[in-house]
Amino acid sequence: MTEASYAERARAKKTAQAHALGINDAVISDLVERFYGAVRDDALLGPIFESHVADWTPHLARMKDFWASVTLESGRFRGNPMLKHIAIGGLDAVHFDRWLLLWNRTLDSVAPGEAAAEVFRAAADRIAASLLMGIKVQRDGLETVSKQQERPSC
């Protein structure tokens, strides 16, 4: 068994599981289109996106490829979301919380079922947490972020 064949089988299995839940390119397209419509209308996120997205058509196509890669293992997305988000500057937990709120509201109206919605929700939660952590580390330094993570919650 070669690594390539193992990776191909794992990718095919994840794709089949997503398809069984009703996740496909059409669902992803609808989700991305509606979500970014909500983002553009949002008082907090809209201005940020408008100042960084010059042409929405390629951005939406890129986001569709991103979510197809995340949920369907399509392999169509190439890029570094972390660097893009760090470059924006000023992003914090409030922005990611709003992003997740709008994402989840959109999922409620678009997802073909609760299991499919959970796939998207779990991925979005992981992505938001990862991006926020990367931004904090870049902005505050690893040592500061590590100390903040060690503090007990009250």
DRENMI-414488 format. One line per 3 residues: their letters; for each residue x, y, z of C-alpha. Coordinates in Angstrom, 3 decimals. Layout:
N
a> X/Y/Z | ... .
END
This chain:
154
mte> 0.000/0.000/0.000 | 1.507/3.306/-1.045 | 1.023/6.595/0.757 .
asy> -0.665/8.057/-2.313 | -3.191/5.271/-2.463 | -3.905/5.604/1.261 .
aer> -4.380/9.382/0.909 | -6.590/8.901/-2.143 | -8.742/6.359/-0.307 .
ara> -9.030/8.606/2.750 | -10.012/11.547/0.543 | -12.580/9.439/-1.331 .
kkt> -14.046/8.197/1.960 | -14.430/11.738/3.341 | -16.000/12.899/0.070 .
aqa> -18.455/9.987/0.103 | -19.386/10.705/3.727 | -20.034/14.362/2.927 .
hal> -22.101/13.471/-0.128 | -24.141/11.044/1.994 | -24.997/13.990/4.271 .
gin> -26.076/16.086/1.290 | -22.936/18.216/1.167 | -22.004/18.987/-2.434 .
dav> -20.804/21.877/-4.567 | -24.319/23.261/-4.983 | -24.879/23.418/-1.206 .
isd> -21.448/24.969/-0.697 | -22.119/27.555/-3.391 | -25.466/28.527/-1.853 .
lve> -23.966/28.663/1.640 | -21.019/30.829/0.586 | -23.173/33.202/-1.490 .
rfy> -25.721/33.723/1.297 | -23.123/33.920/4.045 | -21.055/36.580/2.336 .
gav> -24.244/38.481/1.544 | -24.902/38.569/5.294 | -21.282/39.535/5.982 .
rdd> -21.424/42.408/3.517 | -24.600/43.699/5.221 | -23.146/43.356/8.717 .
all> -22.180/46.589/10.497 | -19.076/45.049/12.111 | -17.728/42.767/9.385 .
gpi> -19.006/44.453/6.238 | -16.591/47.400/6.298 | -13.615/45.114/6.929 .
fes> -14.442/42.907/3.979 | -15.264/45.836/1.726 | -11.871/47.377/2.420 .
hva> -10.028/44.137/1.601 | -12.073/42.519/-1.183 | -11.787/44.482/-4.415 .
dwt> -13.697/42.014/-6.595 | -16.274/39.747/-4.981 | -16.620/37.295/-7.883 .
phl> -13.158/35.740/-7.546 | -13.316/35.988/-3.754 | -16.558/33.988/-3.633 .
arm> -15.155/31.421/-6.077 | -12.082/31.094/-3.858 | -14.227/30.657/-0.736 .
kdf> -16.278/27.987/-2.484 | -13.059/26.159/-3.324 | -11.937/26.580/0.290 .
was> -15.106/25.054/1.730 | -15.113/22.282/-0.879 | -11.573/21.453/0.195 .
vtl> -12.566/21.497/3.860 | -15.747/19.429/3.554 | -15.333/17.398/0.367 .
esg> -11.546/17.019/0.274 | -11.634/18.481/-3.223 | -8.092/19.809/-3.038 .
rfr> -9.125/22.838/-5.107 | -8.049/25.510/-2.618 | -4.515/26.827/-2.577 .
gnp> -3.538/29.626/-0.263 | -2.658/30.679/3.256 | -5.693/31.984/5.152 .
mlk> -3.576/32.666/8.245 | -1.352/35.172/6.464 | -4.362/36.851/4.845 .
hia> -6.086/37.312/8.211 | -2.945/38.477/10.019 | -2.427/41.085/7.300 .
igg> -5.856/42.617/7.969 | -4.826/43.849/11.389 | -7.122/44.610/14.296 .
lda> -9.073/41.352/14.161 | -10.043/39.966/17.538 | -12.430/37.523/19.189 .
vhf> -15.419/39.823/18.647 | -14.907/39.615/14.873 | -14.645/35.828/14.854 .
drw> -17.642/35.510/17.168 | -19.708/37.593/14.737 | -18.362/35.582/11.780 .
lll> -19.464/32.363/13.509 | -22.860/33.830/14.404 | -23.534/34.789/10.782 .
wnr> -22.161/31.458/9.559 | -24.417/29.478/11.872 | -27.487/31.553/11.002 .
tld> -26.803/30.943/7.331 | -26.308/27.231/7.945 | -29.701/27.072/9.641 .
sva> -31.340/28.080/6.369 | -29.043/26.315/3.884 | -27.739/23.048/5.326 .
pge> -29.467/19.941/3.964 | -29.745/18.486/7.460 | -28.412/18.770/10.999 .
aaa> -25.561/16.322/10.394 | -24.362/18.359/7.413 | -24.724/21.573/9.398 .
evf> -22.596/20.075/12.162 | -19.801/19.268/9.690 | -19.740/22.906/8.610 .
raa> -20.118/24.220/12.185 | -17.295/22.084/13.548 | -14.985/23.090/10.716 .
adr> -15.834/26.783/11.131 | -15.233/26.579/14.881 | -11.798/24.983/14.317 .
iaa> -10.894/27.502/11.614 | -11.974/30.518/13.679 | -10.081/29.286/16.756 .
sll> -6.965/28.590/14.697 | -7.018/31.948/12.926 | -7.639/33.836/16.158 .
mgi> -4.795/31.997/17.892 | -2.442/32.716/15.000 | -3.368/36.388/15.055 .
kvq> -2.839/36.599/18.812 | 0.541/34.881/18.586 | 1.611/37.207/15.770 .
rdg> 0.378/40.294/17.620 | 1.235/39.461/21.244 | 3.935/36.792/20.990 .
let> 3.802/33.132/21.861 | 4.927/33.627/25.438 | 2.122/36.107/26.203 .
vsk> -0.521/33.917/24.565 | 0.787/30.839/26.382 | 0.552/32.634/29.722 .
qqe> -3.016/33.735/28.928 | -3.942/30.115/28.122 | -2.489/28.929/31.477 .
rps> -4.629/31.265/33.590 | -7.448/29.447/35.373 | -10.954/30.426/34.378 .
c> -13.148/31.848/37.096 .
END
